[in-house]
Amino acid sequence: MGQEIFSILLVDDEKNERKGIEKLIQKNGYPLEIFQAENGIEALKIFKNRKIDILLTDIKMPFMDGIKLMKEIHKEGWSPVCIIYSAYGEFEYAQNAMKYGVKYYLLKPITEEKLRETMMEIGRELDVKQQKIVEERHLRRQVQEARDKMKRRFLTTVLAANEKDNLESDISRNAVNAEYNTEFKDGEYRAVFVKVDIRGAVGKSAEYLQDKIEQYVEKFGKDFSESISTYTHSGIVVLFNYKNEDEEEIKRKIEELWTDLD
């Protein structure tokens, strides 16, 4: 495993089994935050409140066994790396777990050597998974930045054309959406102008206010069909597009934004 701290959940109705595995993990210095549960029901409660990267579970337990636990985890859409372990002769149960994405199977008692071998494999798998997440996040950020840039270009173009009294009245919404990657829909449009007039720090103030506006819009993004903000020579212009029936609620949110910026 790399330097990333991952989490592991140990599920077994035998406390001594859990403690024994915990000691093996700690002895080998794996960078893991360890959680424990004595059955599947307790394990699901932990899953709902924690991000679990590795699940190591016994098969036979009271209240909810390991197979049912796997089924519930699969149904919820969680995707930890799963290890099941059981006594000799329970392999048929283990086979049933494979359809829920289980790739690692250990026999009781778990030896230090076998655990080390399994954890090394899992460590490589988690490192690859983490790297993929980082790359996907970076790609999404790049796509979003490019999209925001195109949206701002649209608003800047509209403002410039309006100043020259050269704005076409019959602009097609679909054409705008296609060209500028916007998501304008039928409904109301409202523009807000925030004048920035702080001597000696205009650029910095505008950047701060625009960031704050964008954070606010992101927080309430579901209420807007589209929102765009851009900085002009005298202040910040924000354009909102929203459903007709949301008029009063949007007015309230815009007033709230205005008060927050004051």
Secondary structure as UniProt FT lines:
FT   STRAND          6..11
FT   HELIX           15..27
FT   TURN            28..29
FT   STRAND          32..37
FT   HELIX           40..49
FT   STRAND          54..58
FT   HELIX           66..76
FT   STRAND          81..86
FT   TURN            88..89
FT   HELIX           91..97
FT   HELIX           98..100
FT   STRAND          104..107
FT   HELIX           112..163
FT   TURN            164..165
FT   TURN            169..170
FT   HELIX           173..180
FT   STRAND          188..195
FT   TURN            199..200
FT   HELIX           202..219
FT   HELIX           221..223
FT   STRAND          226..231
FT   STRAND          235..242
FT   HELIX           244..246
FT   HELIX           247..261
//
